[in-house]
Amino acid sequence: MEHVIKVNNLKKHYKEIKAVDGIDLEIGKGQIIAILGPNGAGKTTTIETLEGLRKPTSGEIYYFGSKVNSVDEKIKERIGVQLQSSTFFPNLKVHEIIQSFGGLYKKRVSTELLIDKFNLKEKEDTYIKNLSGGQKQRVALACAVVNDPDIIFLDEPTTGLDPQARRHLWDSIEELKKDGKTVILTTHYMEEAEYLADKVYIIDHGKIIAKGTVAELISKLEMSSVIFFTIENNINFNYKKIFENKVTLINGKYEYETNFVEKSLIEIFEKTKSNGLTIEDLHVRKPNLENVFLHLTGRSLRE
Amino acid sequence: MKIKHLTVAMIKNIFRYKENIFWTIVFPIALFVFLMILNTGVYSTEKPDLEINFGIIMEEQFTGFTKELFENTFKNIELDKSNSFKFIYLEQTDDYNKIFDTKDIDLLLVFPKEFNNLNEKIMNLETQVPKIKVLYSSKSISVLGKDIINSIINEMNLNINEFQQENETEININYISDKNTFNIADFLFPSVLIMTIMTVSFFNMPLTIVEYVQNGIFKRISITPAKKIDYFISFLISQFLLLILAVILLFFASRLYTISENIYSLKFISYIIFSSITGLSFGLLFASFFKKLSTLDGIANIMFFITMFLSGLFFDISNLPGILKFYTRINPITYLVDGMRNILINKPLETNMIIIPIIWFIASIVIFSYNFKKVKE
């Protein structure tokens, strides 16, 4: 696969603090890469070093197959960036800010096109200061792609957004992938990485502790799924006998641990029905990146 | 092109801050008008009737047509009780400029020797009629009197033309301003101008820089192909434009009052630009020391008022005690405001009025260059 970015042993130290401590990355063209980790893990420092905002202490960075000592104008023309907390000029209107940023690049996408693409038509004459968090992020995304970049860096793009706004932004990011863009995003939301990423790098204390596709990372865990269910009116029944000791009762909920979710679900429905029981509530908990992180570090992502 | 786009964005941004417009443009104009009202007494209700004392000196006694013309106009006005003009006939003197100090007059008309040549001129003989000299001070009543005299002389010219159908003879006036009279507008205009420059350099500029840094605006721009120098120049242009607009509007406001014509001189305008550049460098220096907007805001307020009071903008600072005196001597604003006042009253600029602001300018740029990156990282 053609690598648009390759990083070897990247380090960024601030005196005693090792913000980034020997990171290797290989990012293929057209991929969505998620750098997942808790706050302070070194995600932002890593991508800001790649963007040229910080000088690395050591390590090698390759852009489009060529080694770079600093991120110069030529590279800046080909990358788009959404910073973690970039506030734009607050008294500019949406279309004005997109136009202004467009004016800083040789290649630019028309403002109208971006306004349509990111559903900003209704807000194009609204001042930035009057936008909601989600709308601001969409403007930031529009500004990040105003130069039709090959690589787009998104630093925690959905932090602080409500679920609906987050979902809208995910759709926009997926659109970028369809356009053939390479997207590198940092996040501490495991569901975001699971939903969007082709490849995930889990980072902690400035080091990559795991990498791979979501499925690969979870499969390495060798963890079972758990089916939780409750019975209508909390009727007592001999669950141990019926389910042959595969079910346990914890805090009023029956828990069935299995590696074969579909087969087990059929079994639960059949056996409860044949015993005249009605299932009131049921849900399945599959192992996820949170479990991967917990397994690797002994801590939660949100700690 | 990058500078153009950034400059337009920054200009729109700062001009849409109502606070910027109020404190940089509206407030200085309002303050200037307010201080002028306070100091010129035009608000007074104690003297509802206008009384203007015109001093008249005739360097030779009028004869013939000239005498008749003078009496028909001036004497008629004197007889008209509905107006409050008083003509006071004075003896000749060597120094007309001192007459405002010794006599209770608002305006002086001098009919020069050979003014009687008018008698020959209307007979179409080849002769020159010397101009009437009108000496006025910068007091508003004197300026008003100047306009009244202009009307009276126009009336005299009409009378001449009625008498002389074919050729045109005209009495001309030579207006002479008494520059020795203290003019409050000449004192206050530089004060308000400098205060406007200070508003930009103490507040607008450093607060905007810190806001752009704090909110990541500079950081966001630095990821684009725009160079640091591009957005730095754009920033300076946007601030400078705000200042220029404020100064232009202040010039318009100054037209409400009698103020030295020197405000339109190249020297004065050059000195405003010099003061602005020094002021803006002062703003850069200031911005380079602070990371937080709230801290800078507080310090800027304290520094602004201390500097304003200790620069002689509105108060006399000649009798200040030790440390305060020291501050007035190292403070470039003191020299800039005095420099402007000197230009307005035709006094030469002193070396300090150039050198000390230049030292501040160089020091500010050097410290800013060294300090800014260190503090903002």
Boltz contact constraints between the chains, C-beta under 6 A:
constraints:
  - contact:
      token1: [A, 51]
      token2: [B, 223]
      max_distance: 6.0
  - contact:
      token1: [A, 73]
      token2: [B, 225]
      max_distance: 6.0
  - contact:
      token1: [A, 76]
      token2: [B, 225]
      max_distance: 6.0
  - contact:
      token1: [A, 77]
      token2: [B, 225]
      max_distance: 6.0
  - contact:
      token1: [A, 81]
      token2: [B, 223]
      max_distance: 6.0
  - contact:
      token1: [A, 83]
      token2: [B, 216]
      max_distance: 6.0
  - contact:
      token1: [A, 83]
      token2: [B, 220]
      max_distance: 6.0
  - contact:
      token1: [A, 85]
      token2: [B, 216]
      max_distance: 6.0
  - contact:
      token1: [A, 86]
      token2: [B, 216]
      max_distance: 6.0
  - contact:
      token1: [A, 86]
      token2: [B, 220]
      max_distance: 6.0
  - contact:
      token1: [A, 87]
      token2: [B, 215]
      max_distance: 6.0
  - contact:
      token1: [A, 87]
      token2: [B, 216]
      max_distance: 6.0
  - contact:
      token1: [A, 89]
      token2: [B, 9]
      max_distance: 6.0
  - contact:
      token1: [A, 89]
      token2: [B, 13]
      max_distance: 6.0
  - contact:
      token1: [A, 91]
      token2: [B, 13]
      max_distance: 6.0
  - contact:
      token1: [A, 91]
      token2: [B, 16]
      max_distance: 6.0
  - contact:
      token1: [A, 92]
      token2: [B, 12]
      max_distance: 6.0
  - contact:
      token1: [A, 92]
      token2: [B, 13]
      max_distance: 6.0
  - contact:
      token1: [A, 100]
      token2: [B, 5]
      max_distance: 6.0
  - contact:
      token1: [A, 100]
      token2: [B, 9]
      max_distance: 6.0
  - contact:
      token1: [A, 103]
      token2: [B, 5]
      max_distance: 6.0
  - contact:
      token1: [A, 104]
      token2: [B, 2]
      max_distance: 6.0
  - contact:
      token1: [A, 104]
      token2: [B, 224]
      max_distance: 6.0
  - contact:
      token1: [A, 104]
      token2: [B, 226]
      max_distance: 6.0
